[in-house]
Amino acid sequence: MTAEATPVTHTGALTILDPDQTDLLRELDGVFAGWGRAAGAREILPPPMYPVADLEKFDVYTNFPHLALVAAPLELDGGPDAPADGRFAPAALREARLGLPHATCFGAYLFHEGVELEHDTLITLVNRCFRNEDHYVPLRRLASFQMREIVALGSYAHTQRVLADFTERITAFGAALGLRLDRVAATDPFFENDGARALMSRLSPVKYEFQAGDLAIASVNTHRNFFGERCRIRLAGEPGHAYTSCVAFGLERWLAVLLDTHGSAPEAHAAVRDAAASVR
């Protein structure tokens, strides 16, 4: 954590949803997961953390060091000191070999590591994500939050069809909910360390965010064959490595926007159900 960063124990960095908010979040996640299943996605269940060595394959600690959080066991030789001021001293910790992911889609690529896909594939998954932000805002910017993703793996054409289809759904769903969503081109730091990819991403944006006001609540992302190369994923009958793309939904952020728009969780819940029925 940098000296300027807000501690993840700061008020607003972490939250416990009340029952009505929990019901609303589950309803939202059900809608997004349902879109994935309707498009042919199978669901996988990832762990909330990964070996640092796995996340390092994706340049996480090179391109996103400011967001990174890691986990370490206590040093038990001689007995750990009791925590002081709500924390353990560095000497009380062993090596940090587990990393907390800042995005859900990593699990889809690691699950398919070394695999030759028989055909274009669609996966959906939801996970806890963790980010060491420089500031936190309740529900809108959290140290730990949930992200639902739909991940396409296979041919480039497949990855782009999925993004186009979900762009239409997100736009229609937002309109049905009374949200003004602006589709804004954004940068993808995954490509900073590769000159050719960085240039290509500037010429042809690889990430678009759907913003409600100043808050990005969903995104569609083209990775080209970055993750396919890093995880040695191939598509049968095709040269080179598989292409990937993903659609991401920050669930607590959707919650924040809907509560602002509809005033209460029960009213927002009813609006989500009505909107979902009109967007298939």
Buried (B, 14 or more C-beta within 10 A) or exposed (E): EEEEBBEBEEEBBBBEBEEBBEBBBEBBBBBBBBBBEEBEBEEBEBEBBBEBEBBBBBBBBEBBEEBBBBBBEEBEEEEBEEEEEEEBEEEBBEEEEBBBBBBBBBBBBBBBEEBEBEEBBBBBBBBBBBBBBEEBEEBBBBBBBBBBBBBBBBBBEBBBBBBEBBBEBBBBBBBBBEBEBEBEEEEBBBBBEEEEBBEBBEEEBBBBBBBBEEBBBBBBBBBBBBBBBBBEBBBEEBEEBBBBBBBBBBBBBBBBBBBBBBEEBEBBBBBBEEBBEEBE
